[in-house]
Amino acid sequence: MEDLIRSLRNLGLRPPDPGQLWELLDDDKEVQTRLVKLLAFNVAPNEEDGEGEQGLGGGNDVAALMGQDLLQEAVSALLDNFKRMLEKQRQTAQREEAIITDSTQEPQEGKANKGSKLSVAPKKVKLPPRKALFLRHEAAIRKDDDERSTARGYRPRLVFDGSTSFHSRRQVADLETIACKDLDVAPKRFTGKKLVVRVVSSLLLYVGVSFLAEDPDGNVISVAISHFTSNVNATRENISSLLPIGTILAIREPFLSIDHQARSGPCTGKADIGIRVDSPTDIVLLSEKEASDLKWTTELPTTTNNNDTVDAIPWLYDPTHSSDWASTAKKLQEAGRPGAAYRAMLRCEQDKGHVDTTLQSSILFSLTAWQGAQDVLTKAVDKLNGGVIPTGKAGDFGTAFGRLSSIDAVERCSLRQVQAKQGLTMDDVRSIYLSAPHTPRFDTSDFIGPVAVQDIPGAGRGLVLTRDVEPGELLLCCRAVGSAYPDDAESKNSPILRLNLSNGVVSTTSQVRAQTNLIHKIIDRPELALPVLGLTAGPSMEYSEFVHQPFPMTVQPKLDGAVDGSNPSVDPAYVDGVLRFNAFGPAQAPDRKDTEISQNSLVDFGELGKSTMPHPLPAILNHACLPNVSSIFFSDIVTTRALITMKKGTEIVHQYVRGEIPYAVRSAQLSKHGFECGCTLCSLDRADGTEMYTQRARIMQGESSAIFERSRVLMKRINTSKLGFTGEGTEISDEDMDAHKDILSSLQQLLERVDKTYATDRGELRPDLLAIYEIMAKHVALVHHADKDHKEIQETVVKAVQCVGGSIEVNNDNSQKGIFVSLPRLHMDGVIGLILLAAVVLENAQLHQKARSWCRAAFYAHQCMIGGGLDVFMDRWQVAEFEPALVLLRADVRMC
Ligand SMILES: C[S@@+](CC[C@H](N)C(=O)[O-])C[C@H]1O[C@@H](n2cnc3c(N)ncnc32)[C@H](O)[C@@H]1O
């Protein structure tokens, strides 16, 4: 990728933007031809023209001199080169993949394993001499410096992946030590061995890191570690300080690769022998004591880098690796690693050291150990104020609590404990919703309502109700145990693409970062291993050992005896599978127009909707296209509410894919899970028969669009907030009225055609019709505007609600539910919009009472699904056409 970008830059062209990066990986000839044109057209502005900030370095004179045809030819040649590099990479990866999957056997030199898939046997290798490695590493660092200065922030990166990753499960003590001279054959995994080395160079960060390591004999080897950090924008100095020169480490069961940087570093398709470490858990830092027997034959290289000191933040938590636990705890907490900080704090206490109360409480607070944090804080406040807790602001805890005063922090701790027992109130939801665009991670407490994990025949585990529930009841409110958003500073301007060379799957920046985050979270907080690795990772991945253990209802911080000496072991491929098959995508902020995220081009890069937020218990929910609960996100929180009245013992199910889309599309989207959905809606669709549901999809996705477009154009001339109003200024010309009548009749015919694709005995559930009703309703209101009681529009909405599984009764119901008998289970927003439209028409026609009950119904549906009260409702429906209904509702709700 770097070679391609550098060559483009030399031609005076910009690098591919995030959208074009995807296309680089596309094999389609047409896509490539279009891409060549686009890239060749994209001349980088001249820095001297004042566009330097965005500019990517001079050279545009070259572009001007060459002319478009030549430029296109040059770009085409570059892309061909890039493709060849990919192909080479694929061949090497396949070779290594075979070795890894042959994990039970040790490959012999010159001989493919019996029964293995190896087409080419591992070969004897000679490691490059020490000097050559240093020269190469220094050159790579200079190149990196050059990239950083010329790229001006925008640095796309490409790495590769395969269907498996290797991670050792053996403890360091059980492994036999080897040295570089024993690394004789490649590719090869040295089963049962550990390579003990020390870091002798700065670290080069790409997506993972690479560096040089030296054994006691003075022999050097290049090492590349995947998932080293999720901050791809960190400086080399900061990264090097995490694993400073002189750090002694053991690499568990090392893998000598013929292309060791492919998964983590810039690669060129050339063979590059070194140690490939897929999981950071394969690196174990050794304490001075543990390494005291080692005799090093060379001096450590001196470094000009001040951060390369052994006093840095420990990159991996290691219970034996610090001389000053209090400062280690502080550094870890500041680095956002409260789990490791907590264990350092315990270690400090064991050694009779002192961790100050602010730090203690802040660590506990970050771990959501509310009671512990509250106890420590209260003691601190007592001390601060001579034993009296003052009512005012006391002792600013600064950044430790997001600038909360200690008193506020104590209150926050109590509130969170109440939330853990009772769940979020509507007020809590409101404040979270309204602050979501700016503070994307919240410190709420997990609330586990009346649910239990149970085995569900044919679907693994699922969640069932432990008592009867009513619509709108909050059943779960859970925070993600990790998250990665496209607009995190750590990923800004550094789009990552990771191509899985085995199955062609491409992962984006947030997905790669989420995986790394999660691996590090588990290393820092071993208690997360069960709730995260206890999830399944897709049909092709064997269950982890944790899947067989009882699934925990809550993710509790482990606060007792957390100092242990065993080395964790996390398989990155399994974590990736867990994210892909269980996690939810980064939630969209309520109004994306106002948020930074919409201005970030990464959104166009398909980042939204990728699975980057694992919520362990909600992930146990199984799927139904016709769900009985709704799961809604507020940034990294998911709340699950009942949509219908349900009895104890009912399995609660939510949507992985939207039930409102055509059956064929839904089942294609679900196919990666390897099950056929057995919900009522799918059974009904299947009973209609392939011919019918295919025809239905064809009509809805094809023929309907011309009518919908005609409607949109005509409706542009209408002030929809005046629908139903018969006064001055709302007259429609005869010509327009004829057009509305005409469209209405076309829509009616369309409705009938689609309706005919449903089996006659199918009942009311016909969700594809909703899209037609939504368009029809406005034309109905116009064509029947003279109708005094506006029966037609009401009937249209009644039918629309029925087609998505709900039911309403038109009356002047003053109850909280308004006219609802039962909520729809699909397309809730579409239904709310239709109900509000009817309310607008009724209100404008002076039918105030009726309009009120329709408004209440819309609000009720919103509360059951999302919650957060009137403010949240208004925010979501602040559309000019609904204004008359919203004014009425506001007055109505205020009166209650
Ligand atoms: C997010 S997990 C749900 C929890 C899962 N049942 C378990 O035991 O870990 C998703 C997986 O659950 C299974 N699953 C979910 N909904 C299902 C359904 N309606 N029928 C069959 N299997 C289902 C599939 O294996 C799917 O990949």
PDBQT file of the ligand as one rigid body, heavy atoms in Angstrom, charges set to zero:
ROOT
HETATM    1  C1  LIG A 901     -25.529 -13.606  19.014  1.00  0.00    +0.000 C 
HETATM    2  S1  LIG A 901     -25.482 -15.314  19.153  1.00  0.00    +0.000 S 
HETATM    3  C2  LIG A 901     -26.850 -15.665  20.136  1.00  0.00    +0.000 C 
HETATM    4  C3  LIG A 901     -26.482 -16.561  21.271  1.00  0.00    +0.000 C 
HETATM    5  C4  LIG A 901     -26.262 -17.988  20.895  1.00  0.00    +0.000 C 
HETATM    6  N1  LIG A 901     -27.524 -18.682  20.774  1.00  0.00    +0.000 N 
HETATM    7  C5  LIG A 901     -25.355 -18.670  21.892  1.00  0.00    +0.000 C 
HETATM    8  O1  LIG A 901     -25.702 -19.726  22.422  1.00  0.00    +0.000 OA
HETATM    9  O2  LIG A 901     -24.278 -18.143  22.151  1.00  0.00    +0.000 OA
HETATM   10  C6  LIG A 901     -25.905 -15.691  17.526  1.00  0.00    +0.000 C 
HETATM   11  C7  LIG A 901     -25.960 -17.145  17.207  1.00  0.00    +0.000 C 
HETATM   12  O3  LIG A 901     -27.071 -17.745  17.836  1.00  0.00    +0.000 OA
HETATM   13  C8  LIG A 901     -27.703 -18.689  16.969  1.00  0.00    +0.000 C 
HETATM   14  N2  LIG A 901     -29.068 -18.200  16.670  1.00  0.00    +0.000 N 
HETATM   15  C9  LIG A 901     -29.549 -16.957  16.855  1.00  0.00    +0.000 A 
HETATM   16  N3  LIG A 901     -30.841 -16.876  16.517  1.00  0.00    +0.000 NA
HETATM   17  C10 LIG A 901     -31.202 -18.099  16.096  1.00  0.00    +0.000 A 
HETATM   18  C11 LIG A 901     -32.419 -18.640  15.599  1.00  0.00    +0.000 A 
HETATM   19  N4  LIG A 901     -33.519 -17.907  15.468  1.00  0.00    +0.000 N 
HETATM   20  N5  LIG A 901     -32.409 -19.960  15.264  1.00  0.00    +0.000 NA
HETATM   21  C12 LIG A 901     -31.290 -20.708  15.380  1.00  0.00    +0.000 A 
HETATM   22  N6  LIG A 901     -30.116 -20.251  15.843  1.00  0.00    +0.000 NA
HETATM   23  C13 LIG A 901     -30.059 -18.950  16.201  1.00  0.00    +0.000 A 
HETATM   24  C14 LIG A 901     -26.843 -18.726  15.723  1.00  0.00    +0.000 C 
HETATM   25  O4  LIG A 901     -25.913 -19.736  15.896  1.00  0.00    +0.000 OA
HETATM   26  C15 LIG A 901     -26.159 -17.379  15.746  1.00  0.00    +0.000 C 
HETATM   27  O5  LIG A 901     -24.942 -17.345  15.036  1.00  0.00    +0.000 OA
ENDROOT
TORSDOF 0
